[in-house]
Amino acid sequence: MGHNNQEKAYDVLWDNTTYKAITNYREGKYKEAAELAKLSIDIAKKVYGNDSTKVAISMNNLSLIYEVQGKFEEAESLSVKALEIWENTLGPDNTDVAASLNNLAGIYVSRGKYKEAEPLYTRSLDIKLKAFGQDHLETAISYNNLADLYRLEKKFNEAESFYRKAIEIFEHNKELKNPNIGSALNNLAEIYKIKGQYDDSLKLYKRAFEIWKISYGPDHPNLATAINNIAGVYYLEGNYEAAEKLYKEVLKIDEKTYGRNHHYNAMTFNNIALVKEGIGKYDDAERYFKEAIKISQNTLGETHPSLVTYLNNVAGLYRARERYEEAEFYFKKGIIILEKAFGSSNPDVAMAMLNLAEMYESQGRTEDSKRFSDSAKSIYKKVFNKS
């Protein structure tokens, strides 16, 4: 009898620790969440053995927490272990396996490993379609994730149709306040923004903001994302003052949540720099770009594709100020990173080479210009003959 009671006490302990970890995570208290999740892994190993599904659940929770903290390597290795345990214990078609595939794919996306992510998302969607059918919320989440990936890979038509599928399912299920429909609306807005349909984009961003405000409360880090996106449209429309005010709000929320050294802050510094450049405050712009680069290198590493955006932006600033040597340095750095991330026959690489070629041309460095524009053209030939 005694042993059972003891086991029951451990069950309760694991349940409580896990529940508290998840609650802290949802409230955006990531440090506390991580400590509790670690503890729940230890309890689960001790009580249920190393290969139990409870260990997998706890590892998966810690992995999610690490991911939002920007600790991607740790997140990835935990997520891989959790997936193994679930596959071995439950078989390949189990819905927990689908959830785990989803999480791991999400981490790959955060690390810029898009090619590795796609088959995992697709497998996850297949499992969910089999288990739940076409109209289920779980299926909608999978469509949304795949659409996100397509958007990042610049396959905008596929992305748009998958977002619409997701939104349809949410609406069909009367889930109009669900934070996930907020995500789908937000991301569809992103595509409209890229296509230059600013009014449509702004409407959807604002709808997403309202949904998130209701579901998360006003201080939640996800609201920073919504505010950031609305600011982005203002920036593109040339409404710099409104944009800057909102970006500063984003920075406040994010610094409170993640501290100063987090890759989200890099993005916001970059955005503020663009606004400063737009209103002609070039020294401020330079300072903010440099800060973005520094934070991004500290958090995502020296070779992450998102760093290229900041390098190109500061290069563009230097070019406009006719500080060509500095511009060249940053343009070249960007090209090297893109080649590492996407291989040397990628359209982004070609685009970066054309930027550099154009600058050489304007300096009268005709041979250098020709070298880079020829390389770019041969990449475009490769890419477009394939399709």
C-alpha positions as CSV (number, residue, x, y, z in Angstrom):
1,M,0.0,0.0,0.0
2,G,2.8,2.4,1.1
3,H,4.5,2.2,-2.3
4,N,1.3,3.2,-4.2
5,N,0.8,6.2,-2.0
6,Q,4.4,7.3,-2.6
7,E,3.9,6.9,-6.3
8,K,0.7,8.9,-6.1
9,A,2.5,11.7,-4.2
10,Y,5.1,11.8,-7.0
11,D,2.4,11.9,-9.6
12,V,0.9,15.0,-7.9
13,L,4.4,16.6,-7.6
14,W,5.0,16.1,-11.3
15,D,1.6,17.3,-12.3
16,N,2.0,20.5,-10.1
17,T,5.5,21.3,-11.3
18,T,4.5,20.8,-14.9
19,Y,1.3,22.9,-14.5
20,K,3.2,25.7,-12.8
21,A,5.9,25.6,-15.6
22,I,3.3,26.0,-18.3
23,T,1.4,28.7,-16.4
24,N,4.6,30.8,-16.0
25,Y,5.4,30.2,-19.6
26,R,2.0,31.5,-20.7
27,E,2.4,34.5,-18.5
28,G,5.7,35.3,-20.1
29,K,7.7,34.6,-17.0
30,Y,10.3,32.5,-18.8
31,K,13.0,32.2,-16.2
32,E,10.7,30.7,-13.5
33,A,9.1,28.5,-16.2
34,A,12.5,27.1,-17.2
35,E,13.5,26.2,-13.6
36,L,10.2,24.4,-13.0
37,A,10.4,22.6,-16.3
38,K,13.9,21.3,-15.5
39,L,12.6,20.1,-12.2
40,S,9.8,18.3,-13.8
41,I,12.2,16.4,-16.1
42,D,14.2,15.3,-13.1
43,I,11.1,14.1,-11.2
44,A,9.8,12.3,-14.3
45,K,13.2,10.5,-14.9
46,K,13.4,9.4,-11.3
47,V,9.8,8.2,-11.0
48,Y,8.9,6.9,-14.4
49,G,12.2,6.0,-16.0
50,N,14.2,7.8,-18.7
51,D,12.1,6.7,-21.7
52,S,8.6,7.5,-20.3
53,T,6.3,9.8,-22.1
54,K,6.2,12.0,-19.0
55,V,9.9,12.7,-19.6
56,A,9.1,13.6,-23.2
57,I,6.4,16.0,-22.1
58,S,8.7,17.7,-19.7
59,M,11.5,17.9,-22.2
60,N,9.2,19.3,-24.7
61,N,8.0,22.0,-22.3
62,L,11.5,23.1,-21.5
63,S,12.3,23.1,-25.2
64,L,9.4,25.6,-25.9
65,I,10.7,27.8,-23.1
66,Y,14.2,27.8,-24.4
67,E,12.9,28.6,-27.8
68,V,11.2,31.8,-26.8
69,Q,14.4,32.7,-24.8
70,G,16.4,32.4,-28.0
71,K,18.4,29.4,-26.7
72,F,17.8,27.5,-30.0
73,E,20.5,24.8,-29.7
74,E,19.3,23.6,-26.3
75,A,15.8,23.7,-27.5
76,E,16.6,21.6,-30.5
77,S,18.4,18.9,-28.7
78,L,15.6,18.5,-26.1
79,S,13.0,18.5,-28.8
80,V,14.8,15.8,-30.8
81,K,15.0,13.6,-27.6
82,A,11.3,14.1,-26.9
83,L,10.3,13.2,-30.4
84,E,12.4,10.0,-30.2
85,I,10.7,8.9,-26.9
86,W,7.2,9.6,-28.4
87,E,7.9,7.7,-31.6
88,N,9.3,4.7,-29.8
89,T,6.5,4.6,-27.2
90,L,3.5,5.6,-29.3
91,G,4.3,4.7,-32.9
92,P,4.7,7.0,-35.9
93,D,1.0,8.1,-36.4
94,N,0.2,9.3,-32.9
95,T,-1.1,12.8,-32.4
96,D,1.5,13.5,-29.7
97,V,4.1,12.7,-32.3
98,A,2.5,15.2,-34.6
99,A,2.7,17.9,-31.9
100,S,6.3,17.0,-31.3
101,L,7.2,17.2,-35.0
102,N,5.5,20.6,-35.1
103,N,7.6,21.9,-32.2
104,L,10.9,20.6,-33.7
105,A,10.0,22.1,-37.1
106,G,9.3,25.4,-35.3
107,I,12.8,25.4,-33.8
108,Y,14.4,24.6,-37.2
109,V,12.5,27.6,-38.6
110,S,13.8,29.8,-35.8
111,R,17.3,28.7,-36.7
112,G,16.9,29.4,-40.3
113,K,16.9,25.7,-41.3
114,Y,13.8,25.9,-43.6
115,K,14.6,22.8,-45.7
116,E,14.7,20.6,-42.5
117,A,11.5,22.0,-41.3
118,E,9.2,21.3,-44.3
119,P,9.1,17.5,-44.2
120,L,8.3,17.6,-40.4
121,Y,5.4,20.0,-40.9
122,T,4.1,18.0,-43.7
123,R,4.3,14.7,-41.8
124,S,2.6,16.4,-38.9
125,L,-0.3,17.7,-41.1
126,D,-0.8,14.2,-42.5
127,I,-1.1,12.6,-39.1
128,K,-3.6,15.3,-38.0
129,L,-5.7,14.9,-41.2
130,K,-5.8,11.2,-40.5
131,A,-6.7,11.6,-36.8
132,F,-8.9,14.6,-36.8
133,G,-10.1,15.3,-40.3
134,Q,-10.1,18.5,-42.4
135,D,-12.2,20.8,-40.1
136,H,-10.4,20.4,-36.8
137,L,-8.5,23.2,-35.0
138,E,-5.4,21.1,-34.8
139,T,-5.4,20.8,-38.6
140,A,-5.8,24.6,-38.8
141,I,-2.7,25.1,-36.7
142,S,-0.7,22.8,-39.1
143,Y,-1.9,24.8,-42.1
144,N,-0.9,28.0,-40.3
145,N,2.6,26.6,-39.6
146,L,3.2,25.4,-43.1
147,A,1.9,28.8,-44.4
148,D,4.4,30.5,-42.2
149,L,7.2,28.4,-43.6
150,Y,6.1,29.1,-47.2
151,R,6.0,32.8,-46.4
152,L,9.6,32.7,-45.1
153,E,10.7,30.8,-48.2
154,K,8.9,33.6,-50.2
155,K,6.4,31.2,-51.7
156,F,3.7,33.7,-51.2
157,N,0.9,32.1,-53.2
158,E,1.1,28.8,-51.4
159,A,1.4,30.7,-48.1
160,E,-1.7,32.7,-48.8
161,S,-3.8,29.7,-49.7
162,F,-2.7,27.8,-46.5
163,Y,-3.5,30.8,-44.3
164,R,-7.0,31.0,-45.9
165,K,-7.5,27.3,-45.1
166,A,-6.5,27.9,-41.5
167,I,-8.8,30.9,-41.1
168,E,-11.7,29.1,-42.7
169,I,-11.4,26.3,-40.1
170,F,-11.2,28.7,-37.2
171,E,-14.3,30.5,-38.4
172,H,-16.1,27.2,-39.1
173,N,-15.4,26.3,-35.5
174,K,-16.7,29.7,-34.2
175,E,-13.2,30.2,-32.7
176,L,-13.2,34.0,-33.4
177,K,-11.3,34.9,-30.2
178,N,-8.7,32.1,-30.5
179,P,-5.1,33.5,-30.4
180,N,-4.3,31.2,-33.3
181,I,-6.7,33.0,-35.6
182,G,-4.9,36.1,-34.5
183,S,-1.7,34.5,-35.8
184,A,-3.2,33.5,-39.1
185,L,-4.7,37.0,-39.7
186,N,-1.4,38.6,-38.7
187,N,0.6,36.5,-41.1
188,L,-1.9,36.9,-44.0
189,A,-1.5,40.7,-43.4
190,E,2.2,40.2,-43.8
191,I,1.7,38.8,-47.3
192,Y,-0.6,41.7,-48.2
193,K,2.1,44.1,-46.9
194,I,4.7,42.4,-49.1
195,K,2.4,42.8,-52.1
196,G,1.9,46.5,-51.3
197,Q,-1.8,46.2,-50.3
198,Y,-1.3,48.4,-47.3
199,D,-5.0,49.1,-46.4
200,D,-5.9,45.4,-46.4
201,S,-2.8,44.6,-44.5
202,L,-3.5,47.3,-41.8
203,K,-7.1,46.0,-41.3
204,L,-6.0,42.5,-40.7
205,Y,-3.1,43.5,-38.4
206,K,-5.5,45.6,-36.3
207,R,-8.0,42.6,-36.1
208,A,-5.1,40.4,-34.9
209,F,-4.1,43.0,-32.3
210,E,-7.7,43.1,-30.9
211,I,-7.9,39.3,-30.7
212,W,-4.6,39.1,-29.0
213,K,-5.4,41.8,-26.5
214,I,-8.5,39.9,-25.4
215,S,-6.8,36.6,-25.2
216,Y,-3.4,37.6,-23.8
217,G,-4.0,40.8,-21.9
218,P,-2.3,44.2,-22.5
219,D,1.3,43.4,-21.2
220,H,1.9,40.2,-23.0
221,P,5.0,40.0,-25.3
222,N,2.7,38.8,-28.2
223,L,1.1,42.3,-28.2
224,A,4.5,43.7,-29.0
225,T,4.5,41.7,-32.2
226,A,1.1,43.1,-33.2
227,I,2.2,46.7,-32.4
228,N,5.4,46.1,-34.3
229,N,3.5,45.0,-37.4
230,I,1.1,47.9,-37.4
231,A,4.1,50.2,-37.1
232,G,5.7,48.5,-40.1
233,V,2.7,49.5,-42.3
234,Y,2.9,53.1,-41.0
235,Y,6.6,53.1,-41.9
236,L,5.9,51.9,-45.5
237,E,3.2,54.5,-45.9
238,G,5.7,57.2,-44.9
239,N,4.0,57.9,-41.6
240,Y,7.3,58.0,-39.7
241,E,6.2,59.7,-36.5
242,A,3.4,57.2,-35.8
243,A,5.8,54.3,-36.6
244,E,8.5,55.5,-34.3
245,K,6.1,55.9,-31.4
246,L,4.9,52.4,-31.8
247,Y,8.4,50.9,-32.2
248,K,9.4,52.5,-28.9
249,E,6.4,50.9,-27.2
250,V,7.5,47.5,-28.7
251,L,11.0,48.0,-27.3
252,K,9.6,48.7,-23.8
253,I,7.5,45.5,-23.7
254,D,10.3,43.3,-25.1
255,E,13.0,44.6,-22.8
256,K,10.8,44.0,-19.9
257,T,10.0,40.5,-21.0
258,Y,13.3,39.3,-22.4
259,G,16.0,41.7,-21.2
260,R,18.1,43.9,-23.5
261,N,20.0,41.1,-25.2
262,H,17.3,39.3,-27.2
263,H,17.0,38.9,-31.0
264,Y,13.6,40.7,-31.0
265,N,15.3,43.8,-29.8
266,A,17.7,43.6,-32.7
267,M,14.7,43.8,-35.0
268,T,13.2,46.7,-33.2
269,F,16.5,48.7,-33.2
270,N,16.7,48.0,-36.9
271,N,13.2,49.3,-37.4
272,I,13.8,52.5,-35.4
273,A,17.0,53.0,-37.5
274,L,14.9,52.9,-40.7
275,V,12.5,55.5,-39.3
276,K,15.5,57.7,-38.3
277,E,16.9,57.3,-41.8
278,G,13.5,58.2,-43.2
279,I,13.4,61.5,-41.4
280,G,17.1,62.3,-42.2
281,K,18.6,61.6,-38.8
282,Y,21.5,59.7,-40.2
283,D,23.8,59.5,-37.1
284,D,20.9,58.1,-35.0
285,A,20.1,55.7,-37.8
286,E,23.7,54.4,-37.9
287,R,23.8,54.0,-34.1
288,Y,20.6,52.0,-34.1
289,F,21.7,49.7,-37.0
290,K,24.9,49.0,-35.3
291,E,23.1,48.1,-32.1
292,A,20.8,45.7,-34.1
293,I,23.8,44.0,-35.6
294,K,25.5,43.6,-32.2
295,I,22.5,42.1,-30.5
296,S,21.8,39.8,-33.4
297,Q,25.3,38.5,-33.5
298,N,25.2,37.9,-29.7
299,T,21.9,36.1,-29.8
300,L,21.6,34.3,-33.1
301,G,25.3,34.0,-34.0
302,E,27.4,35.4,-36.8
303,T,25.8,33.5,-39.7
304,H,22.1,33.7,-39.2
305,P,20.1,34.9,-42.3
306,S,18.2,37.6,-40.3
307,L,21.5,39.4,-39.6
308,V,21.8,40.1,-43.4
309,T,18.8,42.4,-43.3
310,Y,20.6,44.7,-40.7
311,L,24.0,44.4,-42.6
312,N,22.3,45.4,-45.9
313,N,20.4,48.3,-44.3
314,V,23.5,49.8,-42.7
315,A,25.4,49.3,-46.0
316,G,22.6,51.1,-47.8
317,L,22.9,54.0,-45.3
318,Y,26.7,54.3,-45.8
319,R,26.2,54.1,-49.6
320,A,23.7,56.9,-49.5
321,R,26.2,59.0,-47.4
322,E,28.9,58.1,-50.0
323,R,30.9,56.2,-47.3
324,Y,31.7,53.5,-49.9
325,E,34.4,51.5,-48.0
326,E,32.1,50.9,-45.1
327,A,29.2,50.1,-47.4
328,E,31.3,47.5,-49.3
329,F,32.4,45.9,-46.1
330,Y,28.8,45.3,-44.9
331,F,27.4,44.3,-48.3
332,K,30.1,41.6,-48.6
333,K,29.6,40.3,-45.1
334,G,25.9,39.9,-46.0
335,I,26.7,37.9,-49.2
336,I,29.0,35.5,-47.3
337,I,26.3,34.8,-44.7
338,L,23.6,34.2,-47.4
339,E,25.8,31.8,-49.3
340,K,26.4,29.8,-46.1
341,A,22.7,29.7,-45.3
342,F,21.1,29.1,-48.7
343,G,23.9,27.9,-50.9
344,S,25.5,29.9,-53.7
345,S,22.7,29.6,-56.2
346,N,20.0,31.4,-54.2
347,P,18.0,34.4,-55.5
348,D,18.7,36.3,-52.3
349,V,22.4,35.9,-52.9
350,A,21.9,37.2,-56.5
351,M,20.0,40.2,-55.2
352,A,22.8,41.0,-52.7
353,M,25.3,40.8,-55.5
354,L,23.3,43.2,-57.7
355,N,23.2,45.7,-54.8
356,L,26.9,45.6,-54.6
357,A,27.4,45.7,-58.4
358,E,25.2,48.8,-58.6
359,M,27.2,50.6,-56.0
360,Y,30.5,49.7,-57.8
361,E,28.9,51.1,-61.0
362,S,28.0,54.4,-59.3
363,Q,31.6,54.6,-58.1
364,G,33.0,54.0,-61.6
365,R,34.4,50.6,-60.6
366,T,33.2,49.0,-63.8
367,E,35.1,45.8,-63.7
368,D,34.1,44.9,-60.1
369,S,30.6,45.8,-61.0
370,K,30.5,43.5,-64.0
371,R,32.0,40.6,-62.0
372,F,29.2,40.7,-59.4
373,S,26.4,41.4,-61.9
374,D,27.6,38.4,-64.0
375,S,27.6,36.2,-61.0
376,A,24.1,37.4,-60.1
377,K,22.8,36.8,-63.6
378,S,24.1,33.3,-63.7
379,I,22.3,32.5,-60.4
380,Y,19.1,33.9,-61.8
381,K,19.5,31.7,-64.9
382,K,20.0,28.6,-62.8
383,V,17.0,29.4,-60.5
384,F,14.5,30.2,-63.3
385,N,15.5,27.5,-65.7
386,K,14.7,25.0,-62.9
387,S,11.2,26.2,-62.4
